[in-house]
Amino acid sequence: MQFKLVLKNYFSDLSAQIGNEVIIKVTVYNPKYFLPSLAELKLKFNIPVFGCKFKVTPSKGKELITLFELTVNGCSEPVDASYEFYFYLTKADFDADMMKGISYNS
């Protein structure tokens, strides 16, 4: 058995003070047995960072020749956040990747 649960736009005020935790309880009942099965899953939301300053040094250069340094400063907690940077050759490549992300998260 498999099911999909989608929660969209239900959580708009996430903050570290309230814990950002959701408990999902699933009950499965089989009429052949007396008691249903119960599963409980705790999900904890990651708080997104804010107030970040992103800097690329140098601001101009040539591909495969210039060594670019990407820095992020001034972020709020959590300090253990990780960052990923993606580069696209064309806007069409970027748009296609964004559509994949939208379909994965829908």
N, C-alpha and C positions, 0 to 999 in steps of 0.2 A: 504494500500500500504506500502511496505517496501523495502528498498534497503540497500546495503552494500557498503561502500567506503573504499578502502584500499590504504593507502599511505605507501610505503616501500622505504627506502633508498633515500628519496627525500631531507631530511633535515640533512645535515652532519655538519653544523657549527652553532649550537645553542649557543647563548650567551645572557646574561641578558641585554646587551646594546641595542640589536635590537628588544627586546620585545617578540620574539618568539610567535607570534600570527598569526593565519590563520583564514580567514573568508571564510566560505563555504556558497555559495548562491545557493538555489535550486528553480527552477521555475517549476510549474506544470500548464499545460494548458489543459483546458477542452473546446472542441469546442462549447459546449452549452452556454458558458458564454463569455462575451466580453473581460474581462481582466484575465490574468493568476494570479495564486497565487504565492507569493514570500515569501520565508523563508530565514532568514539569521542567521547563527550560528557561533559564535566566539569561537575558540578553542585556548587555551593558553597552550603552552608546558611547562612542568616542566624541569628545568635545572638540570641535574644530578650532584651530588656532585663529587668532585675529591680530590685527595691528602689525602685520609683517611688512617689512621693506625688502623688496627683491631687487638685486643689483647684478648687472652683467658687466664685467670688466675684461677687455675694453668694449666700448659700445659698438664698434665697427671692426670688421676684420674679414679674412678670407677663409672659406671652409678648407679644412685639412691642413692649413698653414698656421692660423692664429689659434693660440691657446686661450680659450675663454674661461673665466672664473665666475661661477654662479654662487652668490651668497644670499642668505636670508637672515635678516637681523630684526630685533625688536618684537619678536613674537610673544604672545601670551603663552601660558602653560598649555599643554604639557611639553616638557622639555625633551621627552623621548620620542617626539614625532619624527616621522621619516618623510622624505620628500622624493617625488619622482618628476623628472622633466622629460618631455617628449618633444621631438623635433619632426616636423613634417615637410616634405619637399613641396607639396602643393596644398592649397586650401581644400581641394577635393579629397585628398587623403585625410586631412583633419576632419572634414565633415563626415566622411565614411566611418571614421573611428568613433566620432561622437554618436552617430546613429547606432553603432554596435553597443555602446555603453547604455544608451537609452533603452534598447531592446533587452539587454541583460538585466536591467533594473526595473523592468516593467512587469 
